[in-house]
């Protein structure tokens, strides 16, 4: 198995980041056929996403977001592509 993290700092606040996380979930579900579950918290929200061979979570708070991804054995060779795609989508949403 292979794991990677992507961290981005922001100054958008939790409410604005919540909207961005929902947008990211819609992209993941529509383009990558991911299954997503969103949990709102008082200080932090967490979006869990999964697809065969891929499990992860997107955590957001007032000042940062973090994506943690775990790839199964068959998806490990595609790590760089997956990591680049997630980074690209996050950067688009944060612009």
Helices and strands as residue ranges (DSSP letters): E 2-9, H 13-32, E 35-39, E 44-51, E 54-61, E 64-71, G 76-78, H 79-94
